[in-house]
Protein backbone atom coordinates (compact mmCIF):
# COMPACT_ATOMS: atom_id res chain seq x y z
CA UNK A 1 0.00 0.00 0.00
CA UNK A 2 1.50 3.30 -1.11
CA UNK A 3 0.53 6.22 1.10
CA UNK A 4 0.50 9.66 -0.49
CA UNK A 5 0.24 12.94 1.42
CA UNK A 6 -0.48 16.21 -0.36
CA UNK A 7 0.34 19.66 0.96
CA UNK A 8 0.53 23.23 -0.27
CA UNK A 9 -3.08 24.08 -0.97
CA UNK A 10 -4.68 27.30 0.18
CA UNK A 11 -6.47 30.48 -0.77
CA UNK A 12 -4.93 32.74 -3.40
CA UNK A 13 -6.09 35.61 -5.54
CA UNK A 14 -6.47 35.22 -9.28
CA UNK A 15 -3.11 35.57 -10.97
CA UNK A 16 -1.28 34.19 -7.97
CA UNK A 17 0.74 31.02 -7.52
CA UNK A 18 0.73 27.93 -5.36
CA UNK A 19 3.00 24.92 -5.21
CA UNK A 20 1.48 21.56 -4.33
CA UNK A 21 3.61 18.71 -3.08
CA UNK A 22 2.91 15.03 -2.71
CA UNK A 23 5.14 12.93 -0.51
CA UNK A 24 5.47 9.25 0.18
CA UNK A 25 7.80 7.13 2.24
CA UNK A 26 7.34 4.18 -0.08
CA UNK A 27 10.66 2.86 -1.36
CA UNK A 28 9.12 1.96 -4.72
CA UNK A 29 8.12 5.57 -5.48
CA UNK A 30 10.58 5.81 -8.36
CA UNK A 31 8.79 2.99 -10.20
CA UNK A 32 5.41 4.76 -10.25
CA UNK A 33 3.90 7.19 -12.68
CA UNK A 34 2.46 10.10 -10.72
CA UNK A 35 -0.56 12.18 -11.52
CA UNK A 36 -2.46 15.19 -10.27
CA UNK A 37 -6.24 15.31 -10.55
CA UNK A 38 -8.77 17.79 -9.28
CA UNK A 39 -12.42 17.78 -8.37
CA UNK A 40 -14.65 20.82 -8.06
CA UNK A 41 -18.00 20.68 -6.23
CA UNK A 42 -20.62 18.93 -8.31
CA UNK A 43 -18.12 17.87 -10.96
CA UNK A 44 -16.27 14.71 -11.80
CA UNK A 45 -12.63 14.23 -10.95
CA UNK A 46 -10.54 15.46 -13.84
CA UNK A 47 -6.98 15.02 -15.00
CA UNK A 48 -4.56 17.91 -14.46
CA UNK A 49 -1.05 16.59 -15.07
CA UNK A 50 1.10 13.46 -14.93
CA UNK A 51 4.74 12.49 -15.03
CA UNK A 52 6.39 9.18 -15.78
CA UNK A 53 8.71 7.27 -13.48
CA UNK A 54 11.72 8.58 -15.34
CA UNK A 55 10.22 12.07 -15.80
CA UNK A 56 10.62 11.52 -19.53
CA UNK A 57 6.86 11.56 -20.08
CA UNK A 58 4.96 14.65 -18.98
CA UNK A 59 1.31 15.41 -19.68
CA UNK A 60 -0.97 18.37 -19.04
CA UNK A 61 -4.64 19.07 -19.41
CA UNK A 62 -5.10 21.74 -22.06
CA UNK A 63 -6.40 24.46 -19.73
CA UNK A 64 -3.29 24.32 -17.51
CA UNK A 65 -0.63 24.11 -20.20
CA UNK A 66 1.83 26.96 -19.88
CA UNK A 67 0.64 27.72 -16.33
CA UNK A 68 1.30 24.51 -14.38
CA UNK A 69 4.54 22.54 -14.16
CA UNK A 70 4.85 19.04 -12.78
CA UNK A 71 8.13 17.68 -11.46
CA UNK A 72 9.39 14.82 -9.34
CA UNK A 73 12.34 14.30 -7.05
CA UNK A 74 12.97 10.61 -6.61
CA UNK A 75 15.67 11.24 -4.01
CA UNK A 76 12.99 12.79 -1.79
CA UNK A 77 10.09 10.65 -3.04
CA UNK A 78 8.05 13.71 -3.87
CA UNK A 79 6.12 15.04 -6.83
CA UNK A 80 5.23 18.71 -7.12
CA UNK A 81 2.83 20.82 -9.11
CA UNK A 82 3.81 24.46 -9.54
CA UNK A 83 0.68 26.43 -10.38
CA UNK A 84 1.06 29.95 -11.77
CA UNK A 85 -1.42 32.46 -13.15
CA UNK A 86 -4.19 30.80 -11.20
CA UNK A 87 -7.78 31.38 -12.23
CA UNK A 88 -11.03 31.04 -10.27
CA UNK A 89 -11.88 28.00 -12.40
CA UNK A 90 -8.83 26.23 -10.96
CA UNK A 91 -10.64 26.07 -7.61
CA UNK A 92 -10.96 22.43 -6.59
CA UNK A 93 -9.65 19.74 -4.31
CA UNK A 94 -6.38 18.52 -5.83
CA UNK A 95 -5.39 14.88 -5.51
CA UNK A 96 -2.07 13.16 -6.02
CA UNK A 97 -2.16 9.65 -7.49
CA UNK A 98 0.28 6.84 -8.26
CA UNK A 99 0.04 4.12 -10.84
CA UNK A 100 2.03 1.73 -12.99
CA UNK A 101 1.94 0.55 -16.54
CA UNK A 102 0.52 3.76 -17.99
CA UNK A 103 -0.17 3.51 -21.70
CA UNK A 104 -1.74 5.91 -24.16
CA UNK A 105 -4.95 7.38 -22.77
CA UNK A 106 -4.48 5.66 -19.40
CA UNK A 107 -2.43 8.61 -18.17
CA UNK A 108 -5.61 10.71 -18.17
CA UNK A 109 -7.97 8.22 -16.51
CA UNK A 110 -8.43 8.25 -12.72
CA UNK A 111 -9.32 4.55 -12.56
CA UNK A 112 -5.90 3.60 -13.96
CA UNK A 113 -4.17 4.95 -10.87
CA UNK A 114 -3.86 2.62 -7.90
CA UNK A 115 -3.16 4.90 -4.97
CA UNK A 116 -4.53 8.30 -3.98
CA UNK A 117 -3.80 10.98 -1.44
CA UNK A 118 -6.44 12.61 0.73
CA UNK A 119 -6.55 15.80 -1.34
CA UNK A 120 -5.71 19.43 -0.68
CA UNK A 121 -8.05 22.36 -1.25
CA UNK A 122 -7.09 25.09 -3.70
CA UNK A 123 -9.30 28.17 -3.76
CA UNK A 124 -8.71 31.00 -6.22
CA UNK A 125 -10.63 34.19 -5.55
CA UNK A 126 -11.53 36.63 -8.30
C-alpha distance (Angstrom), angle and dihedral (degrees) to the residues before:
residue distance angle dihedral
X1 . . .
X2 3.79 . .
X3 3.79 113.5 .
X4 3.79 117.2 -153.0
X5 3.80 125.0 -167.9
X6 3.79 121.4 -167.5
X7 3.78 125.6 -158.0
X8 3.78 139.4 166.9
X9 3.77 102.9 67.9
X10 3.78 122.8 133.5
X11 3.77 147.5 120.9
X12 3.79 119.1 -52.6
X13 3.77 136.2 164.5
X14 3.78 121.0 -110.9
X15 3.78 110.3 -80.8
X16 3.78 92.3 29.9
X17 3.79 131.0 115.0
X18 3.77 138.9 -121.4
X19 3.77 132.6 -179.5
X20 3.79 118.3 -146.2
X21 3.77 121.4 -160.7
X22 3.77 131.9 -165.8
X23 3.77 119.5 -162.8
X24 3.76 134.6 -172.2
X25 3.76 134.7 176.3
X26 3.78 91.6 -151.4
X27 3.79 111.9 125.7
X28 3.80 91.6 -145.6
X29 3.82 93.3 60.5
X30 3.80 92.4 113.0
X31 3.82 90.8 61.4
X32 3.81 94.6 57.5
X33 3.75 131.7 87.7
X34 3.80 108.4 -132.2
X35 3.75 128.3 -147.2
X36 3.77 141.0 -176.0
X37 3.79 120.3 -144.7
X38 3.77 131.8 173.9
X39 3.76 137.0 -155.2
X40 3.78 126.0 -161.5
X41 3.82 121.8 -163.1
X42 3.78 111.2 -75.4
X43 3.79 93.2 7.4
X44 3.76 135.6 100.8
X45 3.76 122.1 -103.0
X46 3.78 108.7 -89.9
X47 3.77 136.0 -162.4
X48 3.81 117.8 -104.8
X49 3.80 107.6 167.2
X50 3.80 143.2 -28.0
X51 3.77 139.2 -166.3
X52 3.77 130.8 -161.0
X53 3.78 126.2 -121.6
X54 3.78 90.7 -99.5
X55 3.83 93.6 39.1
X56 3.79 86.7 -121.7
X57 3.80 92.0 114.8
X58 3.79 117.6 57.7
X59 3.80 126.3 171.6
X60 3.79 134.7 -175.1
X61 3.76 135.8 -173.1
X62 3.79 108.6 -114.7
X63 3.81 96.8 -113.1
X64 3.83 92.8 57.4
X65 3.79 99.3 43.0
X66 3.78 110.6 122.3
X67 3.81 91.7 15.9
X68 3.82 104.8 59.8
X69 3.80 127.8 51.8
X70 3.77 124.9 -166.9
X71 3.79 122.2 -157.2
X72 3.78 139.2 164.0
X73 3.77 135.1 -150.7
X74 3.77 109.7 -159.5
X75 3.80 91.9 -174.2
X76 3.81 88.1 63.4
X77 3.82 96.6 30.7
X78 3.78 91.5 -125.7
X79 3.77 137.2 129.1
X80 3.78 121.4 -161.2
X81 3.77 137.2 -162.9
X82 3.80 115.7 -156.1
X83 3.79 108.1 -159.2
X84 3.80 118.7 -165.3
X85 3.79 132.8 173.4
X86 3.77 90.0 24.0
X87 3.78 119.2 -160.6
X88 3.81 131.0 -158.0
X89 3.81 88.5 -110.2
X90 3.81 88.7 63.4
X91 3.81 88.3 69.4
X92 3.79 108.6 120.9
X93 3.77 145.1 104.2
X94 3.80 106.8 -78.2
X95 3.79 120.0 -145.9
X96 3.77 131.3 -164.0
X97 3.80 117.0 -144.9
X98 3.80 138.1 -174.9
X99 3.76 129.3 -153.7
X100 3.78 144.6 154.5
X101 3.74 136.5 -136.7
X102 3.79 96.1 30.5
X103 3.78 112.8 -176.6
X104 3.78 132.3 175.7
X105 3.80 111.0 -46.8
X106 3.81 92.5 4.6
X107 3.79 90.1 87.9
X108 3.81 88.8 69.4
X109 3.81 99.0 45.0
X110 3.82 120.2 91.8
X111 3.80 93.7 -152.6
X112 3.82 90.9 61.5
X113 3.79 91.3 65.3
X114 3.78 117.2 85.4
X115 3.78 104.5 -161.5
X116 3.79 132.6 40.0
X117 3.76 138.1 -170.7
X118 3.79 124.0 -132.2
X119 3.80 94.0 -102.9
X120 3.78 134.6 -116.1
X121 3.79 125.5 -125.8
X122 3.79 119.8 -119.2
X123 3.79 116.5 -171.5
X124 3.79 121.6 -176.9
X125 3.79 115.8 -168.0
X126 3.79 122.4 -153.7
